[in-house]
Amino acid sequence: MIQWVYGKNTVKQLLNEPGRIKQIAIAGRDEEFLRLAHKANIPIKMYERNELTRLTGSDRHQSVAALIEPYKTYSVDEIISAIPSHENGLLVMLDELEDPHNLGAILRTADAVGAHGVIFKKNNAVGLTPTVAKVSVGAIDTVKCASVTNLSRTLEDLKKKGWWVVGADMDGMDYRSLKYDFNVVLVIGNEGKGISRLVASKCDYIVSLPMRGQISSLNASVSAGVLMYEILSKRNPL
């Protein structure tokens, strides 16, 4: 089923793969996108801004949208089989994350650190939506994503294949105490509830970020970003 994605950076990223775009929609006359669409031989349709808001379901479209095929997902086995044999893998698992802005930001950081994939649930969680695409600024196309039915069973399978599970939650060990010199599944919990009991039971380590101020927790995407960069730093010291 085709869908609308929107935002100038998102559509520009998609123009690197013009075969995916069925149509570009523009509100107003944007010479840059008119030229890019013409160069890629993609049909263009002009809309009033309120019409584009109705089509995309958002008023944050920046007057540009694209009609595309749904974003590709992979199986977990496809993701891990593509990891070079000389590298320690890094997968990020999201336990019922609900905010598309968090998922988009996590994908963007996952691309930045070279994470090998992101795993999330098919149900009761955010998926690859137009908002996620816009926030990710193109990372939705560069980071392999897997949508699975059962997170705990997925973790069991990965552990049998030599992966270690590191959950981010309160009252764990200091996140800096691990070397991360092994295949890591980094688990980030729901914005309000954290990691579910069943998923937490599959974790080999629980790590926490020290909180010295008055606020007791960090945004899910911020926590994920700090932890991903710590893993990158430990694996590639200066």
N, C-alpha and C positions, 0 to 999 in steps of 0.2 A: 504494500500500500504506500503510495507516494505521500510526501509530507512537505510542509513549508518549514524552512529554516530562515533565519534573518540576522541582520547585523552586517556592517560593511566588512569587518575582518573575517567573519565566518564565510561570507559569500566569496571574498577574494581567495581564501584558502581553497574553496571548492573549485574555483576557476582553474586551479592547477590540474584538476581532473575533470575537464569539461564534459566528458561523457556521462557523468553522474547527474548533471543538471538538465532538467526538462524545460525549464522556463525561468527567466529572471523577471521579477516584478519591481518596478521603480515608481515611487511617488515623487513627482516633480521631475525636473530634468537634470540628471546627474551625468555630466559628459564623460567622466571616467568610466562609469559602469556601462554606459551606452557603447563606448569604444571597446571595452573588454568583452562585452557580450557579442558585439558584431565580429570582433576578431576571432572568437571561439565559435562563431556561427550558432549561437544560442538564441532562441526566440525571446523577444522582449515584449512585455505588456505594461502599459502605463496605468497607474491607478491614482485615485485621490488618497491622501494620507489616511483618512478614516476607513476607506475600503481596505487598504493594506493592513490596518490594525485588525479589522474583522477577519481577514483571511488568515493572518498569522496568530491571532489570539493574544497579541501583545502590542502595546504602544511604544515598545523599545526597539522597533525594527530599523531605526535610523534611515528610513525611506527606501531600504533595499531588502529584497527577499529572493529566495530561490526555491523552486519546486524540485525535489529530488526523490530518489529511491530511499527507503529506510536505511539507517546506518547499519553497517555490517557488524555482526557479533561472531565470536569464535567459540569453539569448545575449549575447555581448560587444557585438554591434551594437545590441541593445535597450538595453543600459546606456549606451553612448556617445551614442545618438540622443536620450536623455532629458536630457543635460547642456545647460543653458542656453547659448546661443551666446556670451554675454558672459563666461562663466567659463572659466578654465583647468581642465581636468579632472584628477582624481586617481584613479587605479586602483591597487590593491594586488594584486600577483601573488605567490602563495605556491608556491615550488618544492619540491613533495613534503614539505610540512609534515606531521608525523605526530601531534602531540599535540593532542587536542581542546581542552585548556585554552588552548593558544596561539591556536588559531583563534578560540575564543570571545572571548578578550581582544582580539585584533586587530579583530574585528567591533565590539566595544564602543568601541574607540578610533576606528575608522573612522566610526562614527556620530557620535562626539563632535566630530570635526574636519570633518565634512561630506564625507568621501570619497564618490566616486560609485559605487564598486563594488569587489568583491573577486573575484579569479579564482584558481581552483585546479584541479588535475588530477582527472580522473575516476578514475584508477587510481593505486595506490601513494601515496596521500595521504589525509588525513582529510577527511571530508565533513561535511554538516550533520546531526550526530547529536544525540541528546538531551543529552549532556554539553556539546556546543558551545552548544546553546540555553540551558542553565542558566548557563554561564559568561558568555555574552553579555548576559544580563539583558534580553532583548527585542530586542537589536540584530540578531539573526538575521532578524527580521521587517522591519527598517527599512533595512538595507544590502543592496543588490542583489548577488547572487552568481552567478557563471558557473562552470560545471564544464566544462572543455575536455579534449580528447583529447591535444593537443600544444601545450605551452607555447611552444616556440620558433617554431612556425608562427603562433601567435596573436600573438606579438611582431612578427613580420615584417609581418603584416597591419596591426597598429596603427601601426607605423612608417611604412607607406605612407600612412596616414591622418593623419600629422602628429604622432604621439606620440613622446616621447623616453623612453628606458628608463634608469632609475637603479637599479643593483643595490647592495645592501648587503652588503659583504664586507670581509675583512681586506685591508690594504695598498692601500686606495683613497685618494682625496683626502679631505680633511676635509669632513665633511658640511655644514658651515656655509659652504663656499666657493661653492656654487651659489645662484642666485637663485630657481630653480624657477618662473620666470615663463613657463612653457610647459606643455603637456599632459604630465603625468608618469605613467609606469607605474613604481611603486616595487616592486622585486623583493626578496622576503625568502626566504632559502634554508632548507633542511632544518636541523633542530636540531643534527645532528651533522656533516653533510657540507657544509653551506653551499649556495651556488648551484652547480648542475651546470655542467659545462664548456660544453655546447651553449647553455644559457640565458645564461651569462656572455658568450658570444661575440656575443650580440644586444644587450648593454648598451651604451649610448652613454657612460655614466659609471659608475664604481664609486666608492662613497663609504664611508667608515669613520667610526666613532665613536672618538675618542681614549680609550685605556685607560691610566690612570695608576696603577692599583693592581696587585695580584698576579694577578688573574683576567684571562684573555686574551680572553674573549668575554662577551657579554650574552645573556640569554634572547631568543628570537626575537620574542616579543610585546613585550618591553621595547624592543628595537631598533626595531621597527616603530613603536611609540608615539612614541619620541623623534623619529624621522624624519618621521612624519606631522605632529607639532606644529611641527617646524622648517619644513616646507612651508607650513603654515597661517600661521606667524609671518611668513615672508618675503612671503607674498601679502597679508597683512592686518597691516602694521606698526602698532604703537600710535601 
